[in-house]
Amino acid sequence: MSILNCVDREIGRYGSHVTITQGGAEVQTRAFVEPLRYRNKIYIGGEMHHLGSLKREKYLYVGKTAHRLIPDESVIKAQGNQYIVKRCETYYVKDTPIYEWAILVPFGERLEDDYDRD
């Protein structure tokens, strides 16, 4: 059994039911969506301020490569919550795509702090 088949099987067996919405289409699949718990100055997307760190919720997504994600467009519905993809990549072993991972944030109206700095 190839590593791709093994990973797909385990995601299908243990992942949560999720709905991916992008480009007006919805796809139902299974994936892992878990909070990122790593606390450090280099927390992905975190920013340090002189008064402390800016608290932002982030979640990790691991899913099948059959469903490629698009940053700032793909919306993930899982466990009664909605998230938007902020960053995503495909993990490869040799030249074979094995799984898709992404950093998610809760979906909602864009706040002023979310815009890029000048």
N, CA, C and O of each residue as an XYZ file, in Angstrom:
472
protein
N       0.846     -1.183      0.000
C       0.000      0.000      0.000
C       0.887      1.242      0.000
O       1.852      1.321      0.761
N       0.564      2.197     -0.843
C       1.367      3.412     -0.929
C       1.084      4.330      0.260
O       0.066      4.193      0.939
N       1.998      5.263      0.497
C       1.820      6.202      1.609
C       0.599      7.089      1.372
O      -0.098      7.451      2.319
N       0.338      7.441      0.107
C      -0.836      8.256     -0.201
C      -2.119      7.524      0.173
O      -3.002      8.113      0.796
N      -2.236      6.259     -0.194
C      -3.425      5.478      0.152
C      -3.577      5.347      1.663
O      -4.689      5.416      2.187
N      -2.475      5.161      2.353
C      -2.494      5.035      3.809
C      -2.996      6.327      4.464
O      -3.857      6.285      5.343
N      -2.456      7.474      4.034
C      -2.861      8.763      4.601
C      -4.329      9.039      4.285
O      -5.081      9.446      5.171
N      -4.752      8.825      3.032
C      -6.154      9.038      2.665
C      -7.088      8.161      3.500
O      -8.141      8.619      3.944
N      -6.704      6.912      3.712
C      -7.525      5.992      4.491
C      -7.667      6.480      5.936
O      -8.763      6.452      6.495
N      -6.572      6.923      6.535
C      -6.619      7.373      7.936
C      -7.398      8.675      8.089
O      -8.127      8.846      9.066
N      -7.254      9.592      7.139
C      -8.056     10.824      7.185
C      -9.534     10.465      7.058
O     -10.368     11.014      7.779
N      -9.862      9.553      6.151
C     -11.244      9.112      5.982
C     -11.797      8.404      7.206
O     -12.984      8.516      7.510
N     -10.947      7.683      7.901
C     -11.380      6.928      9.078
C     -11.525      7.806     10.317
O     -12.512      7.680     11.043
N     -10.566      8.691     10.574
C     -10.528      9.435     11.830
C     -10.850     10.928     11.698
O     -11.060     11.591     12.714
N     -10.894     11.467     10.499
C     -11.176     12.886     10.313
C     -12.637     13.217     10.577
O     -13.497     12.335     10.577
N     -12.902     14.476     10.800
C     -14.270     14.965     11.017
C     -14.924     15.249      9.666
O     -14.245     15.456      8.661
N     -16.252     15.254      9.666
C     -16.977     15.655      8.465
C     -16.787     17.155      8.281
O     -17.025     17.929      9.208
N     -16.362     17.570      7.098
C     -16.191     18.986      6.789
C     -16.821     19.273      5.430
O     -16.972     18.389      4.588
N     -17.184     20.548      5.248
C     -17.671     21.028      3.957
C     -16.728     22.125      3.502
O     -16.469     23.076      4.239
N     -16.218     21.993      2.291
C     -15.328     22.998      1.707
C     -16.126     23.763      0.666
O     -16.695     23.168     -0.249
N     -16.168     25.092      0.805
C     -16.860     25.944     -0.148
C     -15.837     26.852     -0.812
O     -15.103     27.575     -0.138
N     -15.794     26.808     -2.148
C     -14.913     27.709     -2.901
C     -15.427     27.796     -4.330
O     -15.868     26.804     -4.910
N     -15.363     28.993     -4.882
C     -15.822     29.193     -6.248
C     -17.287     28.841     -6.459
O     -17.669     28.438     -7.558
N     -18.111     28.983     -5.433
C     -19.534     28.695     -5.544
C     -19.896     27.220     -5.439
O     -21.075     26.871     -5.487
N     -18.909     26.356     -5.298
C     -19.166     24.916     -5.193
C     -18.881     24.435     -3.777
O     -17.996     24.951     -3.094
N     -19.654     23.429     -3.348
C     -19.448     22.816     -2.035
C     -19.046     21.362     -2.205
O     -19.596     20.649     -3.044
N     -18.082     20.927     -1.404
C     -17.630     19.539     -1.408
C     -17.650     19.045      0.031
O     -17.161     19.726      0.932
N     -18.210     17.871      0.244
C     -18.196     17.269      1.577
C     -17.120     16.195      1.600
O     -17.028     15.368      0.693
N     -16.308     16.222      2.653
C     -15.207     15.279      2.787
C     -14.907     15.105      4.268
O     -15.693     15.508      5.125
N     -13.785     14.512      4.552
C     -13.314     14.377      5.934
C     -11.937     15.008      6.025
O     -11.151     14.967      5.078
N     -11.657     15.598      7.191
C     -10.361     16.231      7.434
C     -10.211     16.432      8.933
O     -11.168     16.293      9.694
N      -9.000     16.761      9.340
C      -8.735     17.122     10.729
C      -8.738     18.644     10.833
O      -8.073     19.321     10.049
N      -9.480     19.180     11.793
C      -9.476     20.613     12.094
C      -9.277     20.721     13.592
O     -10.150     20.350     14.376
N      -8.124     21.232     13.981
C      -7.761     21.309     15.400
C      -7.187     22.682     15.722
O      -6.561     23.299     14.860
N      -7.385     23.179     16.950
C      -6.769     24.455     17.331
C      -5.246     24.332     17.362
O      -4.701     23.303     17.762
N      -4.572     25.396     16.936
C      -3.119     25.449     17.075
C      -2.833     25.865     18.500
O      -3.312     26.906     18.951
N      -2.075     25.086     19.201
C      -1.821     25.336     20.617
C      -0.416     25.836     20.897
O      -0.087     26.117     22.050
N       0.418     25.955     19.881
C       1.802     26.361     20.054
C       1.866     27.820     20.482
O       1.410     28.703     19.756
N       2.419     28.071     21.637
C       2.482     29.443     22.169
C       3.926     29.923     22.203
O       4.738     29.436     22.989
N       4.229     30.871     21.352
C       5.578     31.407     21.282
C       5.525     32.703     20.488
O       4.508     33.013     19.869
N       6.609     33.454     20.503
C       6.673     34.691     19.728
C       6.541     34.429     18.238
O       6.094     35.300     17.492
N       6.925     33.241     17.800
C       6.874     32.943     16.373
C       5.580     32.245     15.985
O       5.512     31.625     14.923
N       4.566     32.332     16.812
C       3.258     31.742     16.522
C       2.813     32.207     15.143
O       2.888     33.396     14.832
N       2.361     31.301     14.336
C       2.044     31.610     12.949
C       1.010     32.723     12.890
O      -0.107     32.568     13.382
N       1.387     33.847     12.285
C       0.483     34.968     12.135
C       0.376     35.847     13.364
O      -0.277     36.889     13.309
N       0.993     35.466     14.465
C       0.948     36.270     15.674
C       1.849     37.490     15.546
O       2.809     37.481     14.775
N       1.546     38.510     16.282
C       2.340     39.722     16.258
C       2.638     40.130     17.689
O       1.761     40.079     18.552
N       3.859     40.528     17.938
C       4.220     40.999     19.265
C       4.063     42.510     19.333
O       4.451     43.232     18.414
N       3.494     42.972     20.424
C       3.343     44.385     20.683
C       4.034     44.696     21.997
O       4.302     43.789     22.784
N       4.323     45.956     22.244
C       5.013     46.307     23.482
C       4.181     45.965     24.717
O       4.737     45.847     25.810
N       2.869     45.805     24.573
C       2.018     45.443     25.702
C       1.766     43.943     25.791
O       1.101     43.479     26.717
N       2.287     43.190     24.844
C       2.063     41.744     24.831
C       1.742     41.287     23.423
O       1.955     42.023     22.460
N       1.240     40.094     23.306
C       0.950     39.573     21.979
C      -0.503     39.820     21.595
O      -1.389     39.856     22.448
N      -0.727     39.987     20.309
C      -2.060     40.146     19.778
C      -2.677     38.757     19.676
O      -2.178     37.904     18.942
N      -3.749     38.535     20.403
C      -4.350     37.204     20.457
C      -5.233     36.987     19.235
O      -6.156     37.757     18.971
N      -4.933     35.933     18.502
C      -5.734     35.554     17.347
C      -5.885     34.048     17.343
O      -4.908     33.313     17.485
N      -7.109     33.596     17.180
C      -7.365     32.158     17.114
C      -6.899     31.625     15.767
O      -7.158     32.236     14.730
N      -6.220     30.498     15.782
C      -5.759     29.845     14.568
C      -6.057     28.351     14.687
O      -6.035     27.788     15.781
N      -6.329     27.733     13.567
C      -6.651     26.309     13.525
C      -5.842     25.642     12.424
O      -5.512     26.259     11.411
N      -5.534     24.385     12.641
C      -4.794     23.591     11.670
C      -5.766     22.672     10.945
O      -6.604     22.022     11.571
N      -5.650     22.621      9.622
C      -6.453     21.743      8.782
C      -5.515     20.756      8.112
O      -4.484     21.156      7.571
N      -5.851     19.480      8.137
C      -5.130     18.447      7.390
C      -6.188     17.628      6.661
O      -7.060     17.021      7.282
N      -6.095     17.620      5.321
C      -7.098     16.916      4.533
C      -6.495     16.253      3.312
O      -5.286     16.296      3.086
N      -7.359     15.646      2.540
C      -6.942     14.902      1.356
C      -6.524     15.836      0.228
O      -7.042     16.946      0.103
N      -5.579     15.378     -0.592
C      -5.083     16.193     -1.701
C      -6.094     16.324     -2.828
O      -5.924     17.164     -3.711
N      -7.134     15.519     -2.817
C      -8.164     15.621     -3.852
C      -8.898     16.953     -3.778
O      -9.535     17.367     -4.746
N      -8.813     17.626     -2.633
C      -9.523     18.888     -2.429
C      -8.504     19.984     -2.122
O      -8.200     20.251     -0.959
N      -7.987     20.607     -3.155
C      -7.011     21.682     -2.990
C      -7.714     22.943     -2.486
O      -8.842     23.236     -2.883
N      -7.044     23.674     -1.617
C      -7.608     24.863     -1.004
C      -7.003     26.119     -1.617
O      -5.921     26.077     -2.202
N      -7.718     27.245     -1.477
C      -7.265     28.531     -2.009
C      -7.259     29.531     -0.861
O      -8.291     29.738     -0.222
N      -6.098     30.165     -0.582
C      -6.037     31.143      0.517
C      -7.024     32.297      0.315
O      -7.219     32.774     -0.803
N      -7.629     32.727      1.395
C      -8.582     33.838      1.434
C      -9.818     33.617      0.567
O     -10.558     34.564      0.301
N     -10.051     32.391      0.125
C     -11.247     32.080     -0.658
C     -11.966     30.842     -0.129
O     -13.190     30.848     -0.001
N     -11.227     29.792      0.178
C     -11.838     28.551      0.648
C     -12.387     28.730      2.059
O     -11.710     29.250      2.945
N     -13.629     28.288      2.248
C     -14.276     28.334      3.561
C     -14.519     26.897      3.996
O     -15.062     26.090      3.242
N     -14.111     26.588      5.218
C     -14.260     25.250      5.784
C     -15.338     25.297      6.859
O     -15.270     26.115      7.777
N     -16.333     24.418      6.746
C     -17.350     24.275      7.789
C     -17.072     22.953      8.488
O     -17.056     21.896      7.856
N     -16.852     23.020      9.792
C     -16.549     21.814     10.560
C     -17.048     21.984     11.983
O     -16.865     23.039     12.591
N     -17.671     20.956     12.509
C     -18.096     20.913     13.907
C     -18.902     22.139     14.308
O     -18.742     22.659     15.413
N     -19.770     22.603     13.411
C     -20.634     23.735     13.702
C     -19.973     25.096     13.583
O     -20.593     26.107     13.915
N     -18.735     25.150     13.119
C     -18.015     26.414     12.976
C     -17.611     26.625     11.517
O     -17.562     25.680     10.729
N     -17.325     27.879     11.174
C     -16.839     28.212      9.839
C     -15.473     28.870      9.956
O     -15.235     29.687     10.846
N     -14.576     28.501      9.039
C     -13.218     29.025      9.022
C     -12.866     29.419      7.602
O     -13.397     28.860      6.643
N     -11.974     30.377      7.471
C     -11.446     30.732      6.159
C      -9.969     30.365      6.126
O      -9.263     30.494      7.126
N      -9.517     29.912      4.984
C      -8.131     29.495      4.801
C      -7.256     30.732      4.649
O      -7.504     31.561      3.774
N      -6.239     30.862      5.488
C      -5.306     31.981      5.395
C      -4.017     31.579      4.679
O      -3.412     32.394      3.983
N      -3.606     30.343      4.848
C      -2.400     29.842      4.202
C      -2.579     28.346      3.988
O      -3.133     27.661      4.848
N      -2.119     27.835      2.856
C      -2.234     26.403      2.618
C      -1.088     25.921      1.728
O      -0.533     26.675      0.928
N      -0.761     24.662      1.893
C       0.289     24.029      1.110
C      -0.023     22.549      0.966
O      -0.785     21.978      1.747
N       0.573     21.950     -0.033
C       0.464     20.520     -0.229
C       1.763     19.889      0.232
O       2.843     20.341     -0.147
N       1.668     18.843      1.051
C       2.846     18.128      1.538
C       3.145     16.992      0.562
O       2.264     16.204      0.219
N       4.398     16.921      0.122
C       4.830     15.921     -0.855
C       5.832     14.954     -0.240
O       6.612     15.334      0.633
N       5.812     13.715     -0.692
C       6.867     12.747     -0.449
C       7.367     12.371     -1.837
O       6.622     11.849     -2.666
N       8.640     12.648     -2.069
C       9.205     12.578     -3.418
C       8.366     13.497     -4.296
O       8.287     14.691     -4.007
N       7.743     13.000     -5.342
C       6.924     13.847     -6.210
C       5.431     13.575     -6.055
O       4.626     14.008     -6.880
N       5.069     12.861     -5.003
C       3.671     12.485     -4.788
C       3.029     13.383     -3.729
O       3.529     13.458     -2.607
N       1.916     14.074     -4.071
C       1.213     14.854     -3.048
C       0.547     13.917     -2.047
O      -0.163     12.991     -2.440
N       0.774     14.152     -0.754
C       0.295     13.242      0.291
C      -0.907     13.811      1.041
O      -1.898     13.109      1.240
N      -0.830     15.070      1.458
C      -1.976     15.689      2.120
C      -1.908     17.195      1.961
O      -0.861     17.757      1.642
N      -3.036     17.831      2.187
C      -3.170     19.275      2.119
C      -3.240     19.795      3.552
O      -4.019     19.283      4.356
N      -2.440     20.801      3.878
C      -2.546     21.395      5.214
C      -2.826     22.877      5.051
O      -2.476     23.483      4.038
N      -3.466     23.453      6.067
C      -3.809     24.871      6.000
C      -3.898     25.455      7.400
O      -4.135     24.753      8.384
N      -3.699     26.756      7.450
C      -3.932     27.532      8.663
C      -5.271     28.230      8.453
O      -5.475     28.924      7.458
N      -6.175     28.035      9.404
C      -7.512     28.604      9.317
C      -7.727     29.634     10.418
O      -7.118     29.562     11.485
N      -8.602     30.590     10.138
C      -9.061     31.531     11.162
C     -10.587     31.521     11.122
O     -11.173     31.214     10.085
N     -11.234     31.852     12.234
C     -12.700     31.878     12.216
C     -13.210     32.794     11.114
O     -12.683     33.889     10.916
N     -14.225     32.350     10.407
C     -14.815     33.111      9.314
C     -15.705     34.196      9.872
O     -16.493     33.954     10.786
N     -15.585     35.385      9.329
C     -16.412     36.498      9.762
C     -16.058     37.722      8.974
O     -15.223     37.680      8.070
N     -16.679     38.785      9.312
C     -16.413     40.029      8.623
C     -14.981     40.463      8.885
O     -14.487     40.350     10.007
N     -14.325     40.953      7.865
C     -12.929     41.358      7.975
C     -12.803     42.581      8.878
O     -13.529     43.563      8.719
N     -11.882     42.509      9.815
C     -11.645     43.620     10.741
C     -10.522     44.496     10.202
O      -9.747     44.067      9.346
N     -10.438     45.707     10.698
C      -9.393     46.620     10.231
C      -8.000     46.056     10.460
O      -7.108     46.281      9.642
N      -7.790     45.324     11.562
C      -6.488     44.737     11.855
C      -6.076     43.661     10.841
O      -4.895     43.328     10.743
N      -7.044     43.113     10.083
C      -6.755     42.060      9.126
C      -6.152     42.579      7.825
O      -5.587     41.797      7.060
N      -6.257     43.878      7.556
C      -5.705     44.427      6.321
C      -4.198     44.558      6.429
O      -3.659     44.745      7.520
N      -3.524     44.460      5.299
C      -2.074     44.604      5.284
C      -1.673     46.017      5.680
O      -2.393     46.983      5.426
N      -0.521     46.114      6.300
C       0.001     47.424      6.669
C       0.578     48.114      5.439
O       1.043     47.457      4.507
N       0.543     49.433      5.445
C       1.135     50.212      4.341
C       2.627     50.197      4.403
O       3.287     50.799      3.556
